């Protein structure tokens, strides 16, 4: 499994845990944050390194 795929999987897991905690404690803000965290798109493009002279 690539590092990026692992990061995406862990972000989705964190989001689902946050969503469940929001439901459990009755906090719609935390629940919404969890849902949105699960849906965040990850870019396949890596940033270019800065060139310093």
CORSULRA-V710037 format. One line per field, one symbol per residue. ss: DSSP state (A for helix, B for strand, O for the rest). psi: psi as a letter, one per 30 degrees, with the letter a starting at -180 (. if undefined). A space follows every 50 residues. Layout:
ss = ???
psi = ???
This chain:
ss = OOAAAAAAAAAAAAAAAAAAAAAAAOOAAAAAAAAAAAAOOOOOOOOOOO OOO
psi = kleeeeeeeeeeeeeeeeeeeeeefhjfeeeeeeeeefgkkkkfkkkkkk kk.
